[in-house]
Amino acid sequence: MTNRRTLLTPNSFTRRSALLGGAGLMGLGLAACGSDGDGGDGGPITMGYIPSWTDALSLAYLLENRFNAMGYEVEHQQLNDAAVTYAALSEGDIDMFPSAWPEVTHAAYMEEYGESIEDLVAYYEGAVLNLTVPSYVDITSIDELVGQADRFGGRIVGIEPGAGLTAATQDDVIPGYGLDGYELVTSSTPAMLTELENAIEAQEDIVVTLWTPFWAMSAFDVKALEDPDGHFGEPEALHHLGRLGFGEDYPDITEWISGATMTNDEFGALEDLVVNEYGEGQEAEAVEAWLEEYPDVLPALPGE
């Protein structure tokens, strides 16, 4: 197998995200990537996720590999918003959200839709939200942004309007730290990364919303600002979520996935392979390479 080092740049994200604005599925704005398979209801198991949120992208392809080995086909549904994802899951329009943040970041969505969602497993511990600046910026904490709005053009560059990170920044962090004079500018993850990349190339000051785990935290020369007052909330776990009835329809998958947990190093290696080492269009090959490197991380498949 041949490795290729192609960093998935913001422009790559823009091309991928162009798929998100088109035709809807049952009014929810889903765009199918296609598959023909045999799921519990006679069709494929559908993974719904926002592709620029690469924790979910990486886990979708990893789970597809394992589910294929168990005899199931998988379909990918690309979504454009966290609210759409949870609504689709609660309505049964998708079968799984492969990497959700339900404890803190998406708590409001879980409060709204959680009764129609099955929590399959917390697969990763210690995820956090942050405000981030380039490493050359002489600020290390969010409270140091106070009174410096003009330096940053009065802007905090955010991601999708419906993201939990957006709500936390707007409702808790900005008022909590008294960041008067700053406007949270939202658009999309690819657009934010493009602005970050351009600012770093020009050695300009910029503040963006980011999170860990996410490949961009190591791919770009940046640092997360300390959150001394904890307005972003406590670290949380990432979860595999299923639609209501998923466990009954797929008892073998549900039993297997209950033991499918990962450490920070293991997850980081997977995301790096999927996003950076192999890149768009070679996600399946990246997963195979990760499984070869980490053969004992995931539980044995039924029958192995």
C-alpha positions, 0 to 999 in steps of 0.5 A, a space after each residue: 500500500 502506497 502512502 501519500 502525504 496530502 494535507 486536507 487543506 481548507 480548500 479541500 474542505 471547501 470542495 467536499 462541503 460543496 456537496 452539502 448544499 444540494 438536494 434534501 432527504 425528507 426535508 432534512 438536507 441530507 446528501 447521500 454518498 451511495 451504497 447498496 446493502 443489507 441493513 436490519 430493515 433490508 437496507 444499508 446502515 446509514 452514517 450521518 455526519 458533517 464531513 468537515 468535522 473530521 472526528 465523525 468523518 474518520 469514525 464513519 469510515 472506521 465503523 464502515 470497515 468493521 461493519 462490512 467485516 460483520 456482513 453489513 453494507 454502509 451508506 454515508 449521508 453528508 449533513 450540513 448542521 448539528 441540529 439537522 444531524 440530531 433531528 435526522 437521527 431522532 426521526 430514523 432518517 439516519 441510523 448512526 451519528 458516529 462521533 457526537 458531543 452530547 454531554 456538553 457541546 450538544 447537550 441542548 440537542 440531546 435534551 430536545 431529541 435524546 428520547 429518540 436516540 440510543 447512546 451506544 458508547 462513549 468511545 473517547 474521553 477528554 474532548 474540549 472546546 477552545 478559542 485559538 490563536 496563532 502561536 506568534 500571538 502573545 496571548 495565552 488566556 481568553 481573559 487576555 483578549 479583553 480590551 484588544 478587540 481592535 487588534 483582532 479586527 473586532 472578530 472571533 472567526 467561528 464555524 457553523 451557526 448551529 454548532 454547539 461550539 458556536 452557542 457556547 462561544 456566543 452565549 457563555 464565553 463572550 459575555 462570561 469574559 466580557 469580550 466587548 467589541 468582539 463579534 462572533 462571525 459564523 460561516 463554516 469550518 472550511 471557511 474558518 480554516 481558510 481565514 486561519 491559514 491566510 492569517 498565519 501566512 500573512 503573520 496577522 492576528 486572528 482568533 478562531 473557534 476550535 476544538 480537540 480532538 481535531 487535526 487542525 490543532 496540530 496541522 497549523 502553528 496555533 495554540 489553544 487559549 486557556 479558559 480559566 473560568 471554565 466558560 466552555 464547560 468541562 471536558 467531555 466524551 465523544 459518543 457513538 449514537 444510534 437511532 431508537 431501535 438500533 440496538 434491537 435491530 443490530 444486537 451484534 453491532 451493539 454488543 461489539 461497539 460497546 467495547 470500541 473505545 480509543 485513547 487520545 493517541 489512538 484516535 489522533 493516529 486514525 484522524 491523521 491517517 484519514 485526513 493528512 496521510 491519505 486524504 480525500 478519496 482514500 479514507 478506506 485505505 487510511 482505515 486499513 493502515 490504522 487497523 494494521 498499526 493498531 490491531 488490538 485497539 478495537 474488540 474482536 469481531 463476532 466469530 473471530 
